[in-house]
């Protein structure tokens, strides 16, 4: 039988095997969609396959990656001590925390899509990314205001300084905001992710527990804690107005694991 015309029992046998390997139903559902996409009779919509997947969703339901998230305050305090602006990781971390965007968005920033005003910075992301790939979704638009009283945390000033010191280092025709010291000089998503992880580790965040994408969890959770409107949080992070992703997976309690021991032992 052709690989593109699988029988229902073959698909179910394959999904049973995959169910034992995956951590959550979402991964299994992605596999089912892929099989259905390449088959010539949308096998993924067969009643038996749908019934199996419904049972699998009960066995391995989707769950948030984190039960709690790190407190951004100590990280931002640490970044504020790096002054003047001699750290690329400081710029990347502040962009991630200040925008709620993921590494994919930061890696896609182009200089020609950055607009400076007197007290405002606007960055348009031209490339299709995860949060804008669905039809009708708007492309990310990131804005920052100038912090005249806190220059050590002013993303506008730091970004202008970075563009100035890297002007003569950029390859001809390069429009990527970030450049690396080694080839290829236009870093991809993995490189930006590594910069974020290294920066978090330098600020005391456990890399083995929290990934680079935890900046999005931390910043959006802190914004919610400070009563920023949920619609504004969703818009900043690229979620649609009806999306439940923030409520289900991102809005985590902000916890500093050292607070309890400090309160007890250093009282």
Phi, psi and omega in degrees: 000143182294145176297338181267005177224060183289149175279160182300317182294328177293318180295317180295319177298318179296317181293326176297317178296318181291326181301328179286343183260330188278158179269336181211166182297328184301322179293317179297320181294325176296320177297316179300318180296322180295317178297317180295324183294320184271349179278156184268007177217038175038058183300335182295342180263006178297140182307320181291322179292317179296322179293320178298315182295326177296319176293322180296325180293334177281326181286317181231075182291156175292141179218154179299147179292326183239141172277334175212168181228158184289156181278121180293339187302310179296327179294314180295323177298320178295316180297327181294336180281345178274090187207134001298193194273079182252013184234118175297321182297329177296314180298314182296316181295317180295322176297317181294314183288321184284343182249337185077009182272161180269170182302326180301319180292317182295321179294338183269000182292131178245140183300322182292349179253015177257128181239124178258131170245184183303310183232022183214145177237132179236131179236121174259135179263112184280333185278148174290127179236183187303317185279352181238012185283335181288148179302135177086353179283138179281151176287149181300140175230114185252131179231146176223149174253160181280133177261089183291330181272349180227067183300334180290347178238011182277108182297325180298312181294319181294318180293320178297319178296318180297317179296325181292314185282345180257001185303315184276356181263350186281139175297153178301131178082003181286129179244357180289137179297309185269139173232153180251165181280341182239160179288146352286140187285347174264099186292148177266191183298319182297322179294314179298320177299319180294321177300317180296314180299315180296319178297318178295319179297321178295335179266007175093009179270130184291114181293333180286344182257317185245137180270178177297328182287352179294343175300325179292317177300314185293314184291318181289324178293320178294320178298319178295321179297327180271014174067030170291134181307138182300322179300322180290321178297314179298317181295319181296320183273353176093017177267148178287163183299327181268359183296139177255009183300315182299312182295322186274326190234342187249326184283091185250154172298136178270120186228133168259108185301342182274349187300318184295309183297322178296318181297323182278312190274334183252019181281000000 
